[in-house]
Amino acid sequence: MLTGLAFPASAGYLTWGYLLEQKATLIGLGNLLLRDEGVGVQAVHYLQEHYEIPPGLEVVDGGTAGLDLLPYIENRDWVLLVDAVNFHREPGYIGVLENEAVPALFAAKDSLHHLGLMDVLAAAQLLDRAPRQVCLIGIQPQIIDTGLELSELLQARFSLLIERILAQLAAWGLPCSRRSL
């Protein structure tokens, strides 16, 4: 029995100190109509189709939403974002940013949904409902042009992107197991 803990109820815990439920959100971002720009959404759809999602993890197709994402971010223990990101590196590069580095990257406004996400993170902070931890796993796009399929390069790197997502979730105590065929 846990005693002596005092977590605020708004953080997903009961006020008498028992760990009730960890709350985490995995959000895939991007525009599916612009090839590599939709990689984040494709990644979360892939995970939902091929993996068992553990209790306490909500998976969201965030698309190009802005402030509509606030309910999926506020009062969470962890928020994991997956997106095509201009890291100014070679196409296919996978980068990980955490906490303050996430809104700092989005301040560059490389995409309209990045601007909206920066607003959501700022709104959660202003409301005193910011998540404990925010992590962004991004991949440098190769082709952002009209079309539904990822570039060949991002298709080849997709499994590594999925592995990085799974590793981050497992590090947070939210392992996803592969569905049996």
N, C-alpha and C positions, 0 to 999 in steps of 0.2 A: 504494500500500500504506500502510495506517495504521500508525504506530509511536508508541510512547511513551504509549499510552492505557492506563489501568488501571481498567476498570470491574469491579465485583464480578459474579461469575457469577450470583448470585441476582437481579440486576437484568435478566437476559435477555441478557447478553453473555458471550462467551468470555473467560476470564481472561487470555489472551495479548493481548487488546486489540482484536481485530477485531470490528466490529459484526456480530453474527450475525443477530439478529432483534429487531425492535421488537415489543413486546407491548402491545396495547391491547384494551380491552373497551368495547363499547357496550351499556349495560343499559337496557332499557325497564322502568319500574316502574309499578305500578298494578293496580287491580281492574277487569277488563273488564265486570263485572256492575253497575258503578255509573257508567255513562255517562262523563262527562268524567274521572273518576278513572282510567280505563283508557287515557288518551291516550298515555302513554309506551310501553305495550305495543303499541298500534296503530301508533305511529310506527316501532318497530323491525321489526314485521311488514311494514309498507309498504316500508321500505328493503330488506329481504331479498327482497321480491317484485319490486321495480322497479329495483334497482341491483346492480351487481357489487361484491361486498365484497372489498377488497384483502387480500392476504396480511398476516398480522400483526394483523388485526382480528377479534376474536371478537364476535359479536352474540348477546345473551342476552335472552330473555324472562324478566325477573326477577319479574314478577307482584308478589305481595305477600310474596315470600320474605325471610327475614331472614338468619340466619347461614349459610344454604345458599349465599349469594352469595360467601362468603369465597374459594373457589378461583378465582373470576372477577375478584377484586380484588387479591389478594396478588401481589406481585412484578411488577406491571404498570408499564409506563412511563406509560400514560395510562388513565384510566377516565372515560368519558362517561356520565352518568346523564341519563335523560329521564323527566320525571314531571309530573303535575299538582301544582302547588305553591301554597299560600296565601301569596302575597306581600303580601296586604292591599292589593291594587291592583284595578283594574277587570278584569272577566272578559275573557280573551283576551290579557292582558298577558303578554309573553314576557320572562323574566329569565334571566340567566346568572350563576352563582356559581362561584367557583373555590377550591380548596384549603380553607383553614381556614373559609371562609364556609359551606361545605357542611354540616359537622356542626353549626355554630352555628345554621343554619336548622332542622335536624332536631331540635334540642334543644327546640323548641316543641311537638313531638309532636302535630302536626296529623293524623297518620295512623299506624296501627299499623305499616305497612311502613317509615315514616320512622324509627320507634323501632328497628326491626330493622336498618336500614341504618346508623344511628348506631353500633349495637353492632358491626357488621361493620367499619366504618372504624376503630373503636377497637381491635378485636381485631387487625386487620392492623398497626396502629401498635405495639401491645404485642409482637407477634411479630417486630417489625422487618422486616415484609414489606409495608409500606404502598406504594401506588403513588406514582410520582414526582409525578404531577399528577392531580387530580380536578376534573372540571368537571360542573356540573349545569345543564342547560337545562330550565327549567320554564315551564309555562304556567298562568296563573290560571284555574281551572275556573269554569264558570258554573252547571252542574247536576251535583250529586252525588246521584243518586237511582237507584233500581232501573231498569235498562234497558241495552241493548247499544250504542246509537248515541251518538256525540258530539252535544252540543248544536249547533244551527245555527251559533252563533258560533264554536265551536272547529272545526267543519268548515270554516268560511270562513278560519280562521287556520292550518289544518293545513299548507298548503303553505309558509307562512312558517316554521313550526316545523321542517319538513323542511329548508328552506334553511339555517337556523341550525345544525342538526346537521351537514349536509354541509360547511358552512364551517368548523366547528370541527375536523372530521376532516381536512379539507384542510390546515388550519393545522398540524396534527400530522404532515403528510406522508402522510396516508392518504386520498387522494381516491377517491371512489366514482363510477364512471361509470354513466350510465343504461343499462339494458338496452335493446337494440333490440327493437322489437315484432315 
